[in-house]
Amino acid sequence: MNEILAIIFLLFAVIISFSKKLMLIGFQLFFDKQINLKLIGLLALIIGGLLLYAVDFSWSDRIWKNTLFVFGVISILRGLIAIFFENLVYKFAKIFSNNYYKFSITLSVLFLSLALLMVSRDYLGPVKNIDDCVSDELITIYCEFTNPEDIALLPDNEFLLLSEFGGIRPYEEKDGQGAFALLRLKDNKRINPKIIFSNNTWGDPKCTRTPDDGFGPHGIDLVTRADGSIQVGFVNHYPFESIEFFELNQNDAKWEMTWRGCVNTPEHNYFNDLSIRRDGTFYASHMYKRSITINEWLSAALFKYATGYVVKWDKESFTKVPNSDGSQPNGIGLDETNELLYINHNLGDKLEVVDLINNQVIGTYRINSPDNMIITDDSIWLTSLDHETLDALPCAESGSINCSLPFSIHEIDRVTLERKNLYSFQETVFGFPTTAYPINKTVYIGSFHSDRMASFTLD
């Protein structure tokens, strides 16, 4: 609704500024009394009543509802004045027509400001302090995790592998070091996986690292390769930009991660997530240029223009996937059987499906700020930040790592992209979700900015 109102207000601003002749013709018809003023007043009353009905005749914690409420009240007042104070309307119309540009410029600036407000703010409700790591009646909290940005379920269905995100630009001045963690599902205990270094057999021979380098994991993917080995790949930001590969093995019921190589990220790319084919090639989402400033990022967030795309690595080089451009491509998912690539455009507020055979976008699902995605047999699970960019300022100013801004989890049909279920949360003990992973009747949630992960139970 915010985007629809923004477009309407922007159109009003343009029409008022550049349609003087059209407006003056309307005024002439008005003064010649060829327009029934009482009928216009009645129409304004109806419109105002509908707007108030749409927002339940009350204020809200949503900017678009409050805006409709104000315009509803204004419309009713205009209607009453038009019906009962006809002479006053003609007097004001004369003043308006004689001072057109003074009024039109003021109104144009007002509507332009409203358009910008619609795309920069949404949530006006309280942002409560949730520094205490305690569950509530809706959300179960798992403490001792730091920025559990992405999640993969291990083959035994008993552990979740988490990438503990270290940060990226422009949110931080430089990319930070992170870590890996396991969540054992039977007792919700955190376990640090054992990491073993071996030869670079799955990556590019030109890419090297030492055990002392550390990692900055971001998006991750897990696949069973054609030879039966289990490969985990992840986007890495520390101490250099790369894609890192591990082989997963279970030893005495404990999972070990054996490093099997890496691929250096091209200088002009800044990756977010990846999706691996069974032959070891992969796709990666390029968000935006590495040198992006916070002002450039905010501009892209407001105007939704393309900042990145998806690339494919064929074991020798990277090539761009046609028609994958968008505003901050984020989480991606591959349907290798049907040659479909699912792409979340985080700043573009949509998921798109690209047919890799015909290189065409064949489907779109609108959702606010989608991050990672989890694809199951029948569904795609997505997270949505139910707020706009500037709504997060109170969290930034407080200095807390956690934020209780509203969010939702969307379950959509894998084929039709129609929404199947929506789970919304507000003023709860978790925020800034990135991943929603359903396991039986529990949905586990990750976050890019949190000292915890979370879950909720499906009805």
VOGU-3710 file (C-alpha; in Angstrom, 3 decimals, decimal comma):
1> mneilaiifl> 0,000/0,000/0,000  2,878/2,398/0,755  4,200/2,107/-2,802  0,720/2,590/-4,308  0,169/5,757/-2,272  3,660/6,978/-3,177  2,862/6,622/-6,889  -0,500/8,398/-6,454  1,064/11,301/-4,555  3,864/11,570/-7,105
11> lfaviisfsk> 1,303/11,753/-9,930  -0,608/14,463/-8,055  2,626/16,452/-7,636  3,377/16,228/-11,369  -0,198/16,990/-12,500  -0,520/20,033/-10,246  2,846/21,416/-11,379  2,471/20,971/-15,133  -1,264/21,103/-15,896  -2,159/24,788/-15,515
21> klmligfqlf> -4,233/24,959/-18,719  -6,198/21,858/-17,798  -6,816/23,159/-14,299  -7,946/26,566/-15,571  -10,435/24,909/-17,945  -11,833/23,074/-14,940  -12,083/26,316/-12,985  -13,940/27,993/-15,887  -16,501/25,183/-15,979  -16,778/25,511/-12,226
31> fdkqinlkli> -17,399/29,288/-12,328  -19,919/28,876/-15,159  -21,773/26,586/-12,738  -21,705/23,706/-15,180  -20,527/21,535/-12,292  -23,044/20,526/-9,611  -21,266/21,546/-6,402  -23,609/19,602/-4,137  -23,009/16,456/-6,170  -19,241/16,997/-5,832
41> gllaliiggl> -19,746/17,474/-2,092  -21,719/14,244/-1,833  -18,992/12,395/-3,734  -16,360/13,793/-1,338  -18,426/12,565/1,625  -18,621/9,072/0,139  -14,878/8,966/-0,584  -14,072/10,230/2,905  -16,367/7,665/4,472  -14,755/4,854/2,477
51> llyavdfsws> -11,269/5,957/3,536  -12,268/6,058/7,203  -13,953/2,674/6,872  -10,760/1,238/5,331  -8,755/2,185/8,426  -11,479/1,362/10,963  -12,056/5,034/11,899  -8,916/5,112/14,039  -5,235/5,954/14,188  -2,762/3,166/13,557
61> driwkntlfv> 0,901/2,300/13,951  1,170/2,265/10,130  1,929/5,451/8,233  -0,274/4,559/5,254  -3,326/3,987/7,470  -2,842/7,298/9,249  -2,430/9,046/5,905  -5,688/7,577/4,614  -7,385/8,544/7,882  -6,298/12,197/7,524
71> fgvisilrgl> -7,341/12,335/3,881  -10,667/10,755/4,812  -11,356/13,462/7,386  -10,292/16,173/4,909  -12,549/14,721/2,216  -15,564/14,718/4,563  -14,898/18,329/5,582  -14,609/19,334/1,931  -17,883/17,592/1,182  -19,718/19,349/4,006
81> iaiffenlvy> -18,341/22,747/2,977  -19,320/22,148/-0,672  -22,892/21,226/0,329  -23,574/23,858/3,005  -21,181/26,724/2,206  -21,343/27,062/-1,581  -20,378/30,771/-1,650  -17,267/30,101/0,415  -16,175/27,459/-2,117  -16,562/29,890/-5,056
91> kfakifsnny> -14,629/32,578/-3,182  -11,717/30,228/-2,455  -11,718/28,892/-6,022  -11,352/32,473/-7,319  -8,384/33,102/-5,050  -6,817/29,778/-6,113  -7,165/30,498/-9,862  -5,729/34,008/-9,505  -2,729/32,712/-7,528  -2,342/29,359/-9,244
101> ykfsitlsvl> 1,426/28,931/-9,023  1,637/29,963/-5,371  -0,859/27,240/-4,472  0,296/24,660/-7,039  3,965/24,780/-6,055  3,050/24,443/-2,365  0,726/21,503/-3,068  3,242/19,888/-5,405  5,944/20,016/-2,725  3,464/18,628/-0,196
111> flslallmvs> 2,531/15,649/-2,386  6,167/15,012/-3,299  7,048/14,975/0,406  4,199/12,563/1,071  5,446/10,299/-1,722  8,929/10,218/-0,168  7,421/9,611/3,265  5,481/6,603/1,954  8,634/4,844/0,727  10,854/5,754/3,677
121> rdylgpvkni> 8,582/5,160/6,679  5,927/2,608/7,562  5,898/1,521/11,206  5,117/4,153/13,865  4,539/1,851/16,804  6,791/1,220/19,802  10,157/-0,486/19,453  10,602/-2,178/22,803  13,877/-3,136/24,421  14,571/-6,867/23,974
131> ddcvsdelit> 18,138/-7,052/25,273  17,145/-9,842/27,672  17,360/-13,163/25,826  13,993/-14,525/26,948  11,230/-16,275/24,981  7,640/-15,073/24,900  4,309/-16,753/24,166  4,848/-16,649/20,379  8,594/-16,875/19,819  11,084/-19,353/21,315
141> iyceftnped> 14,584/-17,893/21,668  17,940/-19,704/21,402  20,705/-17,654/22,989  24,493/-17,752/22,429  24,264/-17,147/18,683  25,565/-14,058/16,900  23,916/-12,900/13,666  22,744/-16,386/12,519  22,166/-15,057/8,986  21,644/-18,266/6,985
151> iallpdnefl> 20,626/-21,830/7,834  21,099/-25,276/6,292  19,657/-28,557/7,565  22,236/-31,344/7,756  21,449/-34,719/6,122  20,700/-36,497/9,411  17,889/-33,973/10,108  19,287/-33,542/13,612  21,427/-30,425/13,220  21,136/-26,964/11,696
161> llsefggirp> 24,309/-25,400/10,280  24,372/-21,626/10,804  26,516/-18,911/9,268  27,246/-16,304/11,943  27,432/-13,149/9,876  30,288/-10,704/10,522  28,878/-7,733/8,600  29,225/-6,061/5,204  29,414/-2,581/3,743  27,773/-0,055/3,786
171> yeekdgqgaf> 26,223/-1,076/7,138  29,721/-1,365/8,603  32,931/0,379/7,585  34,530/-2,938/6,653  33,628/-6,604/6,423  33,856/-8,423/9,728  34,918/-11,842/10,907  32,191/-14,340/11,720  31,913/-18,011/12,569  30,049/-21,279/12,001
181> allrlkdnkr> 27,718/-22,897/14,505  25,525/-25,979/14,809  22,174/-26,104/16,573  21,394/-29,617/17,832  17,647/-29,918/17,475  16,985/-32,495/20,161  18,171/-30,214/22,978  18,636/-26,829/21,209  22,306/-26,773/22,159  24,934/-24,764/20,310
191> inpkiifsnn> 27,940/-26,743/19,048  31,023/-25,404/17,291  31,794/-27,648/14,308  35,279/-29,066/13,853  37,042/-27,599/10,810  39,753/-29,583/9,017  41,902/-28,237/6,170  42,665/-30,337/3,118  43,631/-29,777/-0,527  41,812/-27,419/-2,873
201> twgdpkctrt> 39,948/-29,983/-4,989  36,585/-28,238/-5,500  37,611/-24,615/-6,027  39,900/-22,553/-8,210  43,625/-23,450/-7,806  44,414/-19,727/-7,784  42,469/-19,283/-4,529  44,418/-20,106/-1,359  43,939/-19,644/2,368  45,572/-20,772/5,604
211> pddgfgphgi> 43,943/-22,127/8,772  44,787/-18,825/10,478  42,854/-16,647/8,030  39,475/-16,938/9,727  36,107/-16,655/7,970  33,306/-14,163/7,422  30,387/-16,398/6,326  27,268/-14,976/4,711  24,871/-16,972/2,495  25,301/-20,757/2,505
221> dlvtradgsi> 24,117/-23,721/0,457  24,298/-27,486/0,893  24,113/-30,062/-1,889  24,787/-33,754/-2,391  27,259/-33,937/-5,271  27,005/-36,392/-8,141  29,593/-38,633/-6,421  27,559/-38,736/-3,193  29,752/-36,405/-1,140  28,063/-33,614/0,799
231> qvgfvnhypf> 29,235/-30,140/-0,192  28,657/-26,934/1,743  29,479/-23,650/0,062  29,247/-20,168/1,487  29,901/-16,583/0,541  32,894/-15,335/2,515  33,820/-11,707/3,315  36,809/-12,124/5,657  39,739/-11,627/5,421  39,132/-11,501/1,653
241> esieffelnq> 36,142/-11,909/-0,686  35,648/-15,508/-1,814  33,394/-18,516/-2,138  34,465/-21,278/0,249  33,756/-25,016/-0,029  33,652/-27,704/2,646  32,897/-31,407/2,629  30,640/-32,548/5,436  31,383/-35,858/7,149  30,006/-37,478/10,272
251> ndakwemtwr> 32,509/-38,989/12,683  31,227/-40,672/15,869  27,898/-38,844/15,502  29,767/-35,525/15,239  29,828/-33,444/12,073  33,154/-32,277/10,674  33,753/-29,641/7,981  36,725/-30,400/5,733  37,892/-27,444/3,630  37,975/-28,440/-0,073
261> gcvntpehny> 38,844/-25,157/-1,741  37,714/-21,666/-2,617  37,079/-19,300/-5,516  38,222/-15,674/-5,440  35,446/-13,136/-5,950  36,086/-10,793/-8,916  36,972/-7,241/-7,868  33,790/-5,811/-9,400  31,515/-8,232/-7,502  30,183/-8,252/-3,937
271> fndlsirrdg> 28,356/-11,517/-3,285  25,522/-12,275/-0,866  24,317/-15,847/-1,429  25,005/-18,874/-3,589  23,295/-21,975/-4,942  25,354/-25,012/-5,986  24,766/-27,547/-8,749  25,545/-31,236/-8,203  28,544/-30,937/-10,540  30,148/-28,283/-8,313
281> tfyashmykr> 29,381/-25,222/-10,443  27,341/-22,548/-8,728  25,338/-19,328/-8,967  26,037/-16,296/-6,759  24,097/-13,070/-6,189  26,061/-9,847/-6,708  24,426/-7,226/-4,466  26,067/-3,954/-5,489  29,513/-2,427/-5,927  31,844/-2,883/-2,958
291> sitinewlsa> 32,459/0,856/-2,648  28,767/1,701/-2,201  28,082/4,454/0,323  25,204/4,540/2,766  23,647/7,408/0,805  23,835/5,407/-2,433  22,277/2,431/-0,639  19,467/4,612/0,726  18,855/5,987/-2,762  18,515/2,446/-4,131
301> alfkyatgyv> 16,203/1,559/-1,236  13,954/4,527/-2,073  13,884/4,287/-5,860  14,337/0,513/-6,376  16,733/0,755/-9,324  18,993/-2,160/-10,292  22,233/-2,441/-8,323  23,296/-6,009/-9,075  22,656/-9,345/-10,765  23,382/-13,086/-10,509
311> vkwdkesftk> 26,489/-14,759/-11,930  27,386/-18,373/-12,715  30,782/-19,980/-12,077  31,521/-22,782/-14,542  34,789/-23,900/-12,825  36,788/-21,516/-15,004  35,138/-18,085/-14,956  32,102/-16,059/-13,930  29,374/-15,079/-16,397  26,274/-12,968/-15,805
321> vpnsdgsqpn> 22,875/-14,694/-15,830  20,643/-12,859/-18,353  17,610/-11,030/-16,919  18,801/-11,458/-13,322  19,296/-7,709/-12,696  17,573/-6,164/-9,715  17,822/-3,940/-6,665  20,214/-5,738/-4,291  19,863/-9,396/-5,329  20,029/-11,370/-2,106
331> gigldetnel> 19,000/-14,963/-1,405  18,884/-17,315/-4,377  17,634/-20,873/-4,849  18,153/-23,353/-7,674  15,657/-25,897/-8,992  18,167/-27,978/-10,946  15,564/-30,421/-12,230  13,480/-27,741/-13,925  16,351/-25,307/-14,603  14,743/-22,505/-12,583
341> lyinhnlgdk> 16,595/-19,903/-10,539  14,704/-18,085/-7,763  16,091/-14,635/-6,888  15,159/-12,391/-3,966  15,654/-8,700/-4,780  15,949/-7,255/-1,296  15,643/-3,558/-2,105  13,353/-4,285/-5,046  10,782/-5,943/-2,740  10,156/-9,013/-4,884
351> levvdlinnq> 11,089/-12,579/-5,688  11,634/-13,389/-9,364  11,909/-16,740/-11,133  14,307/-16,965/-14,081  13,997/-19,791/-16,617  17,654/-20,720/-17,185  16,891/-22,426/-20,508  15,112/-19,469/-22,132  16,764/-16,792/-19,958  13,397/-15,204/-19,160
361> vigtyrinsp> 11,669/-14,054/-15,984  8,599/-16,287/-15,722  7,212/-15,356/-12,306  7,176/-12,636/-9,632  6,057/-12,502/-6,007  5,837/-9,112/-4,256  7,191/-9,025/-0,710  8,899/-6,370/1,396  12,690/-6,828/1,734  13,012/-10,583/1,121
371> dnmiitddsi> 16,338/-11,995/2,278  17,267/-15,695/2,079  14,889/-18,389/0,891  14,245/-21,997/1,858  12,790/-24,218/-0,871  10,934/-27,371/0,193  9,117/-29,943/-1,937  5,989/-27,806/-2,348  6,761/-24,381/-0,900  9,174/-21,489/-0,725
381> wltsldhetl> 9,659/-19,860/2,682  10,564/-16,165/2,796  11,081/-13,528/5,467  9,674/-10,008/5,206  10,701/-6,870/7,085  7,343/-5,193/7,692  8,836/-1,741/7,983  10,790/0,746/5,895  14,410/1,888/6,032  14,040/4,882/8,354
391> dalpcaesgs> 11,882/2,922/10,807  15,078/1,225/12,031  16,616/4,488/13,278  15,436/3,987/16,898  17,236/0,636/16,965  20,423/2,148/15,557  20,315/5,034/18,024  19,815/2,719/21,007  22,973/0,766/20,181  21,233/-2,554/20,823
401> incslpfsih> 22,092/-5,515/18,598  18,453/-6,653/18,755  15,407/-4,906/17,318  11,720/-5,684/17,793  10,446/-4,149/14,534  7,566/-6,064/12,881  8,255/-8,930/10,493  6,436/-11,726/8,688  7,134/-15,202/7,362  5,593/-16,027/3,970
411> eidrvtlerk> 4,980/-19,552/2,722  4,279/-19,453/-1,014  3,522/-22,159/-3,553  6,671/-23,301/-5,329  4,976/-23,483/-8,730  2,261/-20,816/-8,775  3,991/-18,377/-6,354  0,640/-17,836/-4,658  0,756/-17,222/-0,921  -0,242/-20,229/1,149
421> nlysfqetvf> 0,349/-18,932/4,677  1,379/-15,708/6,393  2,769/-15,533/9,939  3,151/-11,967/11,254  4,901/-10,784/14,426  5,039/-7,403/16,146  6,547/-6,192/19,423  8,017/-9,623/20,046  11,465/-10,794/21,246  13,085/-11,121/17,823
431> gfpttaypin> 13,687/-8,997/14,745  15,537/-8,431/11,470  14,807/-11,980/10,182  16,704/-13,401/7,216  15,809/-17,082/7,005  12,770/-19,201/7,873  13,447/-22,950/7,867  10,439/-25,261/8,477  11,152/-28,591/10,143  8,038/-30,618/10,938
441> ktvyigsfhs> 5,822/-28,187/12,897  8,604/-25,775/13,881  9,944/-22,880/11,831  13,479/-21,775/12,756  14,390/-18,136/12,071  17,791/-16,553/11,508  18,775/-12,885/11,677  21,503/-10,635/10,281  21,626/-8,477/13,423  20,894/-10,385/16,614
451> drmasftld> 22,464/-12,220/19,559  19,957/-15,062/19,184  18,034/-17,232/16,776  14,376/-18,081/17,147  11,534/-20,400/16,230  7,776/-20,557/16,305  5,317/-23,422/16,147  2,882/-23,874/13,262  -0,785/-24,241/14,165
//
